[in-house]
Amino acid sequence: MKKFCIKILCFASFFLFVLFIDLIISKSIKFSGFLDSWNDIYNNNINADLVIFGTSRAQAHLVSNIIEDSLNIKVYNLGGITQPVDLQIIRLIEHLKHCTKKPKYISLEICFFSIENHKGVANDYQIYPWCFLNKTYIKYTDLLFESYPKYYFYIPLIRYKGSFFKLINEYSTHKTDTCDKGYYNNFSNSKMAKQDFNYKITINQQRVRYLKQFIEICQANKIKINIIYTPEYYKQKLYKNKQEILDTINNLVNTYKIPFYNFSNDSIEINKDTTYFSDYCHMNKLGANKFTSEYYVPWIKQLYGL
């Protein structure tokens, strides 16, 4: 019995030690510039009237300061690199849980990456400091099992295996991913490179259901939500079933009766000029400034009477 008690004590001591190291590493990583927007969620630093959600296209195409100065409201951009709707709904839930001021308006950017059938993300370490035993993260990362196996959420420290030094390297070379209330655009202003992949996007129906949940959470919190599809070069050959993606979005907005604007339409002039694009689906800084001030701001102004 004495030996058994000693073993239990040793195991408990080891577990507490590992948990302590986990907490120290998590606290240290929170200071990494690549996690600025996540830190702002948990430190209640957003408190914006309009919050933007979406993929890298949301983060890079919508300039927060231009929107603020034009509409005289507080704005924060929670779009993010490699963030399918799984991570976006986590950000929404955690933001509403930790904020003292709910947004009045939310713009949700949807594109092919939001609902594509993929099983992992780049920069998987972005959620590590907050995900241990977090029920929201556990629930909404089922589809991302290649990046977030379930044991990451239950066994302390193991999720940092092989990632800690990678994150330190990211921090030392890039410093930050948010230069303007969440907005960040590091896409080149050089001539747009040709990319003729033209593959078919497989839509994941669970991610479509997540989009529905996102909308329902907004409506339950009396937040006015709109959906946008941001610019793409009109001769894009990145994927060939864009209409299927747009049909999916249209079904959503018709069901929930919410505003939707397809800013990637071929008839919109900005989509015809390679000057504003770094690749087929990402605008450079020049394009982001023009799109935000001349297209997005007037639409939001008219939509909400601002």
C-alpha positions in Angstrom: 0.0 0.0 0.0 2.9 2.3 0.9 4.5 1.7 -2.5 1.3 2.4 -4.3 0.8 5.7 -2.5 4.4 6.7 -3.4 3.7 5.9 -7.0 0.5 8.0 -6.9 2.4 10.8 -5.3 5.2 10.7 -7.8 2.7 10.7 -10.7 0.8 13.6 -9.2 4.0 15.5 -8.7 5.1 14.9 -12.3 1.7 15.8 -13.7 1.7 19.1 -11.7 5.2 19.8 -12.9 4.2 19.3 -16.5 1.1 21.4 -16.0 3.2 24.2 -14.5 5.6 24.1 -17.5 2.6 24.1 -19.8 1.2 27.3 -18.1 4.6 29.0 -18.3 5.0 28.2 -22.0 1.5 29.3 -22.8 1.9 32.5 -20.9 5.2 33.2 -22.8 3.7 32.4 -26.2 0.8 34.8 -25.6 3.3 37.6 -26.1 4.1 36.4 -29.6 3.1 39.0 -32.2 1.4 36.4 -34.3 -1.2 36.1 -31.6 -2.1 39.7 -31.1 -5.7 39.3 -32.2 -6.2 36.2 -30.0 -4.8 38.2 -27.0 -7.1 41.1 -27.7 -10.1 38.6 -27.6 -9.1 37.3 -24.2 -7.9 40.6 -22.8 -11.1 42.4 -23.8 -9.3 44.8 -26.0 -11.7 44.8 -29.0 -14.9 46.5 -27.9 -15.8 47.5 -31.4 -19.0 48.5 -33.1 -18.2 46.5 -36.2 -16.1 43.3 -36.1 -15.0 41.6 -39.2 -14.6 37.8 -39.4 -13.2 35.6 -42.1 -10.1 34.2 -43.7 -6.8 35.9 -44.7 -8.9 37.6 -47.4 -10.9 39.4 -44.7 -7.7 40.2 -42.7 -5.9 41.5 -45.8 -8.7 43.2 -47.7 -10.5 45.3 -45.1 -8.4 48.2 -43.6 -9.7 48.9 -40.1 -8.5 52.5 -39.8 -10.1 53.5 -43.1 -13.4 52.1 -42.0 -13.2 53.8 -38.6 -12.3 57.2 -40.1 -15.0 57.0 -42.8 -17.9 55.8 -40.6 -16.9 57.2 -37.3 -17.3 53.9 -35.5 -14.9 51.5 -33.7 -13.7 48.6 -35.9 -11.7 45.4 -35.3 -10.7 42.9 -38.0 -10.7 39.3 -36.7 -10.0 37.7 -40.0 -7.0 35.4 -40.0 -4.5 33.5 -42.0 -5.7 29.9 -42.6 -8.9 30.3 -40.6 -11.8 28.2 -41.9 -15.2 28.7 -40.4 -14.2 26.3 -37.6 -11.8 28.7 -36.1 -14.0 31.7 -36.9 -16.9 30.4 -34.8 -14.4 29.7 -32.0 -13.3 33.4 -32.2 -16.9 34.6 -32.2 -17.9 32.5 -29.2 -14.8 33.4 -27.2 -15.1 37.1 -28.1 -18.7 37.3 -27.0 -17.8 35.4 -23.8 -15.0 37.8 -22.8 -16.1 41.2 -24.1 -17.9 43.8 -22.1 -19.3 45.4 -25.3 -20.9 43.3 -27.9 -20.5 44.5 -31.5 -23.5 46.1 -33.2 -22.5 44.8 -36.6 -20.5 41.8 -37.9 -19.2 41.4 -41.5 -18.5 37.7 -42.2 -16.3 37.1 -45.2 -16.9 33.8 -46.9 -14.8 32.3 -49.6 -13.8 28.8 -50.8 -11.4 28.3 -47.9 -14.2 28.9 -45.4 -16.0 25.8 -46.3 -13.5 23.7 -48.2 -13.0 20.1 -47.1 -9.5 20.3 -45.5 -8.3 18.6 -42.3 -5.7 20.9 -41.0 -4.4 24.5 -40.9 -1.1 26.3 -41.1 0.0 28.2 -38.0 -1.7 25.5 -35.9 0.0 26.9 -32.8 -2.2 30.0 -32.8 -4.7 28.5 -30.4 -2.3 26.5 -28.2 -2.2 29.0 -25.2 -5.9 28.8 -24.7 -7.1 25.4 -25.8 -6.2 23.2 -22.9 -9.5 21.7 -21.5 -11.4 24.4 -23.4 -14.8 22.9 -24.4 -15.4 25.3 -27.2 -12.1 24.4 -28.9 -12.7 20.7 -28.3 -16.1 20.9 -29.9 -15.2 22.9 -33.0 -11.9 21.3 -34.1 -13.3 17.9 -35.0 -12.7 18.5 -38.7 -9.2 19.8 -38.1 -7.9 16.6 -36.6 -4.6 16.7 -38.6 -3.7 19.9 -36.7 -5.6 19.3 -33.5 -5.9 15.7 -32.4 -8.1 15.3 -29.4 -5.3 14.5 -26.9 -3.9 18.0 -27.5 -6.8 19.3 -25.4 -6.4 16.9 -22.5 -2.7 16.2 -22.0 -0.7 19.2 -20.9 2.4 20.2 -22.9 2.2 17.6 -25.6 0.7 20.0 -28.1 3.9 22.1 -28.0 6.0 19.2 -29.1 7.9 20.4 -32.2 6.0 23.7 -32.3 7.6 25.9 -29.6 10.8 26.8 -31.5 8.8 27.2 -34.7 6.7 29.8 -33.0 9.7 31.5 -31.5 11.2 31.7 -35.0 7.9 33.2 -36.4 8.0 35.8 -33.6 11.6 36.7 -34.2 11.2 37.1 -37.9 7.8 38.7 -38.3 7.1 40.3 -34.9 3.4 40.8 -35.5 0.4 39.8 -37.7 -1.8 42.8 -36.8 -0.7 46.3 -37.7 -4.1 48.0 -37.6 -6.8 46.7 -35.3 -6.5 43.2 -36.8 -5.9 44.3 -40.4 -2.7 42.9 -41.8 -1.6 42.8 -45.4 1.9 41.5 -46.3 1.0 40.7 -50.0 3.3 42.0 -52.6 2.6 45.0 -54.8 4.6 43.5 -57.6 3.1 42.1 -60.8 0.6 39.4 -60.1 1.9 35.9 -60.7 0.0 33.5 -63.0 -1.7 30.7 -61.1 -3.7 28.3 -63.2 -4.6 25.5 -60.7 -8.3 25.4 -61.7 -9.2 22.6 -59.3 -12.7 21.7 -57.9 -13.4 22.7 -54.4 -15.1 20.0 -52.3 -17.5 21.7 -49.9 -17.7 20.3 -46.4 -21.3 20.2 -45.3 -20.4 20.3 -41.6 -18.6 23.6 -42.2 -21.8 24.9 -43.9 -23.6 23.9 -40.7 -21.0 25.9 -38.7 -21.8 28.9 -40.9 -25.4 28.5 -39.9 -24.5 28.4 -36.3 -22.3 31.5 -36.7 -25.3 33.4 -38.1 -27.7 32.0 -35.4 -25.3 33.1 -32.6 -25.2 36.6 -34.1 -28.9 36.8 -34.3 -29.4 35.4 -30.8 -27.2 38.2 -29.5 -29.1 40.8 -31.6 -26.0 41.6 -33.8 -26.7 42.7 -37.3 -24.7 40.4 -39.6 -23.9 40.8 -43.2 -21.9 38.4 -45.5 -19.4 39.5 -48.1 -17.3 37.8 -50.8 -14.3 40.0 -51.3 -12.6 40.7 -54.6 -10.9 38.2 -56.9 -9.2 38.8 -60.2 -12.0 38.2 -62.7 -9.9 35.9 -64.9 -9.1 33.7 -61.9 -8.4 30.0 -62.6 -7.8 29.0 -59.1 -11.0 26.8 -58.8 -13.7 26.0 -61.3 -16.8 25.6 -59.2 -17.1 29.1 -57.9 -20.8 29.2 -58.7 -21.4 26.2 -56.4 -19.8 28.2 -53.6 -21.9 31.2 -54.3 -25.1 29.1 -54.5 -24.2 27.8 -51.0 -23.9 31.3 -49.7 -27.1 32.5 -51.4 -29.0 29.6 -49.8 -27.8 30.7 -46.4 -28.6 34.4 -46.8 -32.0 33.6 -48.3 -32.8 31.3 -45.4 -31.7 33.8 -42.7 -32.7 36.9 -44.6 -29.4 38.7 -44.2 -27.5 41.0 -46.6 -24.9 39.6 -48.9 -22.7 41.3 -51.4 -20.5 39.5 -53.9 -17.6 41.9 -54.4 -15.9 39.4 -56.6 -18.4 39.8 -59.4 -16.8 40.1 -62.9 -18.6 43.4 -63.5 -16.9 45.2 -60.7 -14.0 47.3 -62.1 -11.5 46.6 -59.4 -11.5 42.9 -60.2 -10.3 43.6 -63.7 -7.0 45.3 -62.8 -4.0 43.3 -61.8 -2.5 46.4 -60.3 -4.5 45.7 -57.2 -3.8 42.0 -56.8 -0.9 40.0 -55.5 -2.5 36.7 -56.7 -5.9 35.7 -58.0 -7.6 35.8 -54.6 -5.5 38.3 -52.5 -5.3 42.0 -53.0 -2.1 43.9 -52.2 -2.1 46.9 -49.9 -3.0 49.3 -52.8 -6.0 47.1 -53.6 -7.1 46.8 -50.0 -7.1 50.5 -49.5 -9.1 51.1 -52.7 -11.5 48.2 -52.0 -12.1 49.3 -48.4 -12.7 53.0 -49.2 -14.5 52.9 -52.5 -16.5 49.7 -52.3 -16.9 48.2 -48.8 -17.4 51.5 -46.8 -20.1 52.9 -49.1 -22.0 49.6 -48.9 -21.9 49.4 -45.1 -22.8 53.1 -44.9 -25.9 52.6 -47.0 -26.7 49.2 -45.4 -26.9 50.6 -41.9 -27.5 54.3 -42.4 -24.1 55.3 -40.9 
